[in-house]
C-alpha cells in the first residue's frame, strides 16, 4: 500500500485482509471520499460483518486518492431536500460511527490527506488515528451555514471543550501536529512512513490477547459515560472476569516463567 492510496475504479469500499488486519478503503476518490448514503450503508454493513470475524484483530480505515474523507456528500444532500431524508441520513451516520465503538476490534484511522466535517468525525470516532504530517482537519460545516452537530459528538470526546468548540464555530483547519496536541490523533509521521507506522501500531495490538482487547475496549467506552464510582465498579468487574480467562492465566504464568505467551481466547 502506498502512502497516498491510488485512485481505483470499482466498489465504493475496498477491503483487504492481511495478517489479522482488515483495511477498509473509502473508494470515492473523485468525490474526496464523501460519505454518500450508499457508502455509509456499505461501511456500516462491513463493520457489522467484521464484528463476528474472529480472524480480524484490527481494522484500519483509509481513503483512496488525495483526501481521507471530505464529510457528507453535499450534492446528494441538496438533491434530497426533505426533513425526513436528513433525519434518516444523520441517524445512519450516527449508527455507523457508533458501530466503530461497539466493534470488538480496535479501529485505526489512516489519515493521509484532509479530513473535514463528517470525515473529521470519522477520525474522532476511530479508537486510534495515525496521520501523515501533511494531513489537515476541520469541521467546516459552519462555513456553509451548517453547524457540525454530529461531528461535535466525536470531537468533544477527544479534545478539550474549548478546542473542540473553536473548530466547530470557526471551521478553521488545523494541521496534523496541532491535531495530535489536541488529542484527535495518536501519531504523526512523514507521508512516506504512514503505512509503516500504521502497521507497527496494528502489529502491537495483534500481539496481545484478543479476549483482553475485546473486554477492555467494551469496558473503556462504557466507563466513560459513568460517574467515578460506577466506573470503578464496572472496571473492577471487568478486570475480575478478565482474570478468569485462559489467556490471563496463561499470560501471567508465561511472564513469571520468562517465556512468550500463546493466546487462546477469542
N, C-alpha and C positions, 0 to 999 in steps of 0.2 A: 504494500500500500504506500503510495507516495504521500508526501506531506500535504499537498493540495490534491484531493481526490479528483480525478479527471471526469469530465462530463461524459455520461454514457446514456444511451437510449435503452428503453425497456421499462421495467416496473418502477413505480414511484418510490418504492422502498426496496433496497437490496439487503440481503442477509448473507453473511459469510461466517461459517463456524470453523474455528481452528484452535486446538489446544484448550478446550473448555471455555473459550471466549467467543461470544456471538456478537459480531459487528453489524449493526443496522445503519445503513447509509441512506439518508434522505436524498432522493434522486429526482429533484426538480431543479436542476442547476440553472436553467434559463429563467426561472422564476425565483432565483436565490433561495430555493428550498422552502418557499412559503407553505404554510400548513393549510392546505386545502382541506375541505371536508373529507375527501377520499383519503388523503394522506393521514389525517388524524385517525380515521377508522381503521386503516391498514396498520398503522403503528400500534394502536390500542390492541387490535386482534393478535398481532405478532407478539407483543409483550405478554398477553394472556396465555398464549401457547408456550412461550419460554418459561413461564412460571412453573409449569408442570414438567419441564425437561431437566432432569437431574444431571444430564451431561453438560449443561451450561452452568458455568461457575461465575462468570462475569459477563455483563452486557456493555458494549460500547456503542454510543450513538454519535454518528458522524454526519457530515454533509458533503455532497459532491459539488464540484465547481468552485467558484470563488467565495461563496458565503457558507457559513454554518447553517443559519436559518434566519430569514428576514421577518418572521412572525406570520400572522394570518394573511391569507390571500385576499387583499383588499378589492381586487377586481371581482372576484367571486362574491365577496360580501356585498358589494354595491349592486350586483345583479339579482340579489335576493332580499329586496327591501321590505321585510316584514318582521315584526317583533318576534313572532313565533320561530322564525328561522334563526334569528340571532340568539334567542334563548336556547334553542337546540344546539347551535354551533358552540357556544361557550360552555354549555354543560358537557358536550362531547370532549371539548378540550380539557376541561377540568377532570373528567373521568380518566382520560389518558395520562394526565400529569399525576393524578393520584395513583394510577396503576404502577408508575415507576417506584413510588414509595412502598407500595404493597408487595412488589416483586421480591421474592426471597433472595435473588441475586443482587449484588451491588451493581449500580449503573454508573458508567463513566461517560461524561460528555467530552468529546474530542473536538475542540474548537479551533479551527484554523483560520477563520475569517470573521465577518461581522455576525453578531447575534443580537437581533433587535426585537423589541416588543415580545410577542409570544415565543420568539427564538431565544431571547434572554431569559424568559420564564422557564423554558426547557432546560437551559443550563442550570438555573437555580434549583429546579426540581430533581435533577440528577443527584445521586448520592455524592459523587465526586466529579471534578472537572479539571482537565488539563488543557491549557490554552497555549497557542503559539504567541510569540511576542508581538506579532502584527495583528492579532485579533482585537476587535473593538466591540463594545457592548453599550446598548442603550434601550430604554423603554420609551419609544418615540411617538406613541400614540397621541400624546398631548399636542404635538406639532400639527396634527390634522383635526384637532378638536375632540379627541377621544382619550379620556383618562384610562391608562392601562390598569384597570381594576383587577383583572385576573392575574396578570404578571405580578401585581403588588403582593399577592399571597406568598409566592415563592421568594421574592426579593426580601420581604420583611422577615422571613425565616432564615435568611442567610446573612443579612447585613444589620448594622445598627439602624435604628429607626430614622435618624436624620439623613444618613447616607442613602437609604432606600427612597425616602420621600423626595429628596433633592432630585434623584434621577427621574422620578415619576412626574414631577411638576415642571422640570426644565426640558426633558427629552434629550439632554446633552449626552454625547458619547463619553465613555471612559476607556482608557487603554487597558491592556491585559495586566500590567503591573499594578494599576490602581484597582482593578477588579480583584486581584489577589489580596491587596491590602484591605479591601472592604469585605472579604470573605466569600466572594462569588465563585472564585476558582481556587483550586489547591496548589497547582504548579504552573509555572510559566517557563517555556523553553523556546529556543530558536525554532523557526518553522521546520527546518530540515531535521530537527531532533524530536519532532512531535510524536511520530509513531513509536519511536524507541522509548520515549517516556511513558506513553500510554501503555505500551507493552510491559514495561517494568512494573508499573503500578498494578496492572491486571495479574501479572505473574505472582506478585507478592500476595495478592488475595487468593489466587488459585492454590497457593501452597498451604493455606490454612484449612482448618476443619470446616467442611461445608455446613454441618449442623450448627456449629458455633456461630458461623457467619449469619445463617438464616435466623436463628433465635436472637442473635444480637441486633440485627437490623430491625426486626419487628419490635423489640423492646425499646430500642433507641428512639424511634419515632413516636411510639405510644407514650413514653415517659415525658416527652417534651410538651405534651398537652395537659400534663397533670401538675398539681401543686407539689411542693418538695416532699411532703410526707407520702403522698400517693406514689410519687415517682420512685422513692426508695423502697416502698412495699413491692411495687411491680418489679424493680430491678433485683431485689432480694429473691423473689420467687423465680424469676427468670434464671438467675445465677445458680440457684439450688437445683432447678431442673436440668440446667446445662451440666452441672457436676455429675448428674446421674447418667449421662450419656456415655456410650462406649468410647467415643473419641476423647472425652475429657479424662477418663480413667487411663486410657492408653497414652494420651499425651503427657500426663503428669508422670506416669511410670517411665516413659521414654526420656523425659527431661532429667529425672533423677538418675537414670542409667546412662545418661550422656549418649543417647542414640536418636536418630531421626524418626519421628512418628510416621506411621502409615494410617491415614484417616480412613474410617469405615462408614461414617454416618452420612446420611443424605437428608 
